[in-house]
Amino acid sequence: MVFRIFLLSLFLFIVELYAFQAIKTLIKLKWLLVAYQVVSAIALLYIVYSFTQFDRSIGQTRQTMITMALFLIIYTPKLILTLFMLGEDIFRVGSGSTRFFMQSENFEFLNSRRKFVSQIGLGLAAIPFASLIYGVTVGKYNYKVIKQRIYFPDLPEAFDGFKITQISDVHSGSFDNAEKINYAIDLVNEQDSDMILFTGDIVNTHATEMHPWIDTFKRIKKHAYGKYAVLGNHDYGEYVTWPNEKEKEANFQAIKGLYGQIDFDLLLNEHTYIEKGADRFALIGVENWGHNFKKAGDIGKASEGVAQSDFKVLMSHDPSHWDYEIKNHDKNFHLTLAGHTHGMQFGIEIPGYFKWSLAQYVYAQWAGLYENLGRYVYVNRGFGFHAYPGRVGIMPEITVIELKKGERVA
């Protein structure tokens, strides 16, 4: 622990040192430089103090989210400056070494810093600085309705054109704006889908987080073919220290009850059949199964009695489940709906052209639609937010999936 603190302190010292070098190259007024140093010191002390006050028996709070936002807003730009200034130092050392061996006249090992390098670094650093502030003030509630049409040759005829609204990762304990959440619920209702599916993480940790929002989410209108949900990894309350197992279990039972309080049927490693006329499909819901998270999901139990020939829609919170167990499963799960990744709440998306996030280095399927041998998984980018109280580039999502019978049109 002491060694980790030492390494973090050393890292922050280097970042602060190089960032100040960039600032000093451009600003010559001594009082401004002193003001910069004072503000930086105060911010760093606040961040360190807040992190030391983290209580694992409580978990994430408004203060921890504010601290995380402040840390990212301050140190992401400074890290970019550090990389630029460090790169310049490597160049300066290399150039000085060359001059030394060539015995140049008027030898000076290190040239003075070049102003334009600092200008470029500050210009680039301003991009994440502004983006992270936008993410906290606007992006976290900038809801997007994403519509996706998926074709299946063996879709039962009656379900051609059937629409499913998917929401995921509500994280109600992070909300701080009732007006924006009500707006999002209005968007959900406007889609007028046949069914709505909620793929887990109703809270961050505690069931009480959802209590102020129950009436809001009860406003999600009744859908003709039902409202169903599964659990996410945060719904098990495993990211805090509990006084005892009894309290942890009581919280877990209360969280499961929350889904019913907002009129969703919770599927716990089980399935039901959705019938329309003479046709039907199997809706299957598993508990959380994550390659690096809780493995409570049991696909065998959930699909027991479901025929290989049945059309199937599976709800599984973590997309790694699809990657590791579902996409090549003998029972042929046609469509899996997942969430979990949030797209890291930070990335770049140009719909239809480009999509990037740090999430892609952790999850093979992290946002949007993926296919393997005619089997699909759709990863919802999440309704809420967690840890960092904002979203940059990867916006909160309400998904509308339309099932179509036939072959995909190129």
KAPE-V327010 format. One record per residue. N is the residue number from 1. SS is DSSP state (helix for helix, strand for strand, loop for the rest). PHI is phi as a letter, one per 20 degrees, with the letter a starting at -180 (none if undefined). PSI is psi in whole degrees, 0 to 359 (* if undefined). Layout:
# KAPE-V327010
{{N	SS	PHI	PSI} {N	SS	PHI	PSI}}
This chain:
# KAPE-V327010
{{1	loop	none	314} {2	helix	f	320} {3	helix	f	320} {4	helix	f	317} {5	helix	f	319} {6	helix	f	314} {7	helix	f	318} {8	helix	f	317} {9	helix	f	318} {10	helix	f	317} {11	helix	f	312} {12	helix	f	325} {13	helix	f	315} {14	helix	f	316} {15	helix	f	313} {16	helix	f	319} {17	helix	f	312} {18	helix	f	322} {19	helix	f	319} {20	helix	f	324} {21	helix	f	320} {22	helix	f	316} {23	helix	f	317} {24	helix	f	332} {25	helix	f	328} {26	helix	d	331} {27	loop	d	126} {28	loop	d	346} {29	loop	f	121} {30	helix	f	321} {31	helix	f	328} {32	helix	f	321} {33	helix	f	320} {34	helix	f	318} {35	helix	f	319} {36	helix	f	315} {37	helix	f	321} {38	helix	f	313} {39	helix	f	318} {40	helix	f	318} {41	helix	f	317} {42	helix	f	315} {43	helix	f	317} {44	helix	f	317} {45	helix	f	320} {46	helix	f	316} {47	helix	f	313} {48	helix	f	315} {49	helix	f	314} {50	helix	f	318} {51	helix	f	325} {52	helix	f	342} {53	loop	e	0} {54	loop	f	128} {55	loop	d	110} {56	loop	f	345} {57	loop	f	347} {58	loop	d	319} {59	loop	n	206} {60	loop	f	136} {61	loop	c	175} {62	helix	g	321} {63	helix	f	318} {64	helix	f	324} {65	helix	f	318} {66	helix	f	318} {67	helix	f	317} {68	helix	f	318} {69	helix	f	314} {70	helix	f	317} {71	helix	g	313} {72	helix	f	318} {73	helix	f	322} {74	helix	e	314} {75	helix	e	341} {76	helix	f	311} {77	helix	f	319} {78	helix	f	328} {79	helix	f	320} {80	helix	f	317} {81	helix	g	319} {82	helix	f	316} {83	helix	f	319} {84	helix	f	312} {85	helix	f	324} {86	helix	f	319} {87	helix	f	320} {88	helix	f	321} {89	helix	f	321} {90	helix	f	318} {91	helix	f	317} {92	helix	f	318} {93	helix	f	317} {94	helix	f	317} {95	helix	f	318} {96	helix	f	321} {97	helix	f	320} {98	helix	f	314} {99	helix	f	325} {100	helix	f	313} {101	helix	f	336} {102	helix	e	355} {103	loop	l	52} {104	loop	f	152} {105	loop	f	156} {106	loop	l	47} {107	loop	f	130} {108	loop	c	118} {109	loop	f	313} {110	loop	d	120} {111	loop	f	159} {112	loop	f	156} {113	loop	f	146} {114	loop	e	130} {115	helix	f	321} {116	helix	f	332} {117	helix	f	316} {118	helix	f	322} {119	helix	f	316} {120	helix	f	315} {121	helix	f	315} {122	helix	f	323} {123	helix	f	316} {124	helix	f	323} {125	helix	f	332} {126	helix	f	336} {127	helix	f	304} {128	helix	f	329} {129	helix	g	309} {130	helix	f	322} {131	helix	f	318} {132	helix	f	323} {133	helix	f	317} {134	helix	g	317} {135	helix	f	323} {136	helix	f	322} {137	helix	e	328} {138	loop	c	312} {139	helix	g	325} {140	helix	f	341} {141	helix	d	20} {142	loop	e	72} {143	loop	f	138} {144	strand	c	132} {145	strand	e	116} {146	strand	d	124} {147	strand	d	134} {148	strand	c	124} {149	strand	d	129} {150	strand	c	132} {151	strand	d	138} {152	strand	c	123} {153	loop	f	328} {154	loop	d	19} {155	loop	f	130} {156	loop	g	139} {157	helix	g	318} {158	helix	f	340} {159	helix	e	10} {160	loop	f	117} {161	loop	n	4} {162	strand	f	132} {163	strand	d	133} {164	strand	c	125} {165	strand	e	132} {166	strand	d	132} {167	strand	c	158} {168	loop	b	157} {169	loop	l	62} {170	loop	f	316} {171	loop	l	57} {172	helix	g	334} {173	helix	f	349} {174	helix	e	346} {175	loop	f	146} {176	loop	b	15} {177	loop	b	99} {178	helix	f	323} {179	helix	f	318} {180	helix	f	322} {181	helix	f	320} {182	helix	f	322} {183	helix	f	318} {184	helix	f	321} {185	helix	f	322} {186	helix	f	319} {187	helix	f	319} {188	helix	g	313} {189	helix	f	329} {190	helix	f	340} {191	loop	f	338} {192	loop	l	47} {193	loop	e	170} {194	loop	f	333} {195	strand	b	151} {196	strand	c	135} {197	strand	c	135} {198	strand	d	114} {199	loop	e	44} {200	loop	n	168} {201	loop	m	69} {202	loop	f	335} {203	loop	c	175} {204	loop	e	316} {205	loop	b	309} {206	loop	d	139} {207	helix	g	327} {208	helix	f	340} {209	helix	f	330} {210	helix	e	344} {211	helix	g	319} {212	helix	f	348} {213	helix	d	3} {214	helix	f	311} {215	helix	f	325} {216	helix	f	313} {217	helix	f	340} {218	loop	f	345} {219	loop	f	345} {220	loop	f	118} {221	loop	f	160} {222	loop	f	132} {223	loop	d	145} {224	loop	g	325} {225	loop	d	19} {226	loop	o	167} {227	strand	c	114} {228	strand	c	156} {229	strand	b	161} {230	loop	c	169} {231	loop	e	150} {232	loop	d	174} {233	helix	f	327} {234	helix	f	343} {235	helix	f	352} {236	helix	e	356} {237	loop	m	36} {238	loop	e	7} {239	loop	d	19} {240	loop	c	166} {241	loop	e	121} {242	loop	e	149} {243	loop	g	325} {244	loop	a	168} {245	helix	f	330} {246	helix	f	317} {247	helix	f	322} {248	helix	f	316} {249	helix	f	321} {250	helix	f	320} {251	helix	f	319} {252	helix	f	315} {253	helix	f	322} {254	helix	f	323} {255	helix	f	317} {256	helix	f	323} {257	helix	f	334} {258	helix	g	321} {259	helix	f	319} {260	helix	f	325} {261	helix	f	337} {262	loop	d	21} {263	loop	m	30} {264	loop	d	140} {265	strand	e	121} {266	strand	e	123} {267	loop	e	119} {268	loop	d	89} {269	loop	l	53} {270	strand	b	175} {271	strand	b	166} {272	strand	b	161} {273	strand	d	134} {274	strand	d	119} {275	strand	d	139} {276	strand	b	109} {277	loop	m	231} {278	loop	e	356} {279	strand	d	163} {280	strand	b	161} {281	strand	c	158} {282	strand	e	124} {283	strand	d	119} {284	strand	d	134} {285	strand	c	125} {286	loop	d	152} {287	loop	f	174} {288	loop	g	133} {289	strand	c	113} {290	loop	c	142} {291	loop	g	323} {292	loop	d	14} {293	loop	c	190} {294	loop	g	135} {295	strand	d	73} {296	loop	e	346} {297	loop	f	140} {298	loop	c	94} {299	helix	f	329} {300	helix	f	312} {301	helix	f	317} {302	helix	f	328} {303	loop	d	14} {304	loop	f	126} {305	loop	n	350} {306	loop	e	130} {307	loop	f	154} {308	loop	f	330} {309	loop	e	346} {310	loop	f	142} {311	loop	f	138} {312	strand	c	136} {313	strand	d	123} {314	strand	d	134} {315	strand	d	120} {316	strand	b	117} {317	strand	g	314} {318	strand	e	121} {319	loop	f	344} {320	helix	f	337} {321	helix	f	316} {322	helix	f	316} {323	helix	f	322} {324	helix	e	330} {325	helix	c	332} {326	helix	e	317} {327	loop	f	335} {328	loop	d	17} {329	loop	f	144} {330	loop	f	333} {331	loop	e	354} {332	loop	m	77} {333	loop	e	110} {334	loop	f	312} {335	strand	c	126} {336	strand	d	134} {337	strand	d	127} {338	strand	c	179} {339	strand	b	239} {340	loop	m	313} {341	loop	f	331} {342	helix	m	6} {343	helix	l	25} {344	helix	m	5} {345	helix	m	15} {346	strand	b	126} {347	strand	r	195} {348	strand	c	130} {349	strand	c	124} {350	strand	d	99} {351	loop	g	127} {352	loop	n	351} {353	loop	c	314} {354	strand	b	142} {355	strand	b	124} {356	strand	b	141} {357	strand	a	156} {358	helix	g	338} {359	helix	g	330} {360	helix	f	344} {361	helix	e	356} {362	loop	d	321} {363	loop	c	131} {364	loop	f	327} {365	loop	c	114} {366	loop	c	342} {367	loop	a	126} {368	strand	n	202} {369	strand	e	137} {370	strand	c	151} {371	strand	c	145} {372	strand	b	111} {373	loop	l	43} {374	loop	n	3} {375	strand	d	139} {376	strand	c	150} {377	strand	c	136} {378	strand	d	126} {379	strand	d	109} {380	loop	f	140} {381	loop	f	357} {382	loop	n	145} {383	loop	e	324} {384	loop	d	206} {385	loop	b	160} {386	loop	b	146} {387	loop	m	279} {388	loop	e	119} {389	loop	e	56} {390	loop	a	175} {391	loop	b	133} {392	strand	c	114} {393	loop	n	322} {394	loop	d	99} {395	loop	e	158} {396	loop	f	143} {397	strand	c	140} {398	strand	d	119} {399	strand	d	138} {400	strand	c	113} {401	strand	d	127} {402	strand	d	122} {403	strand	e	129} {404	strand	c	143} {405	strand	e	133} {406	loop	p	184} {407	loop	e	148} {408	loop	f	133} {409	loop	e	126} {410	loop	f	*}}
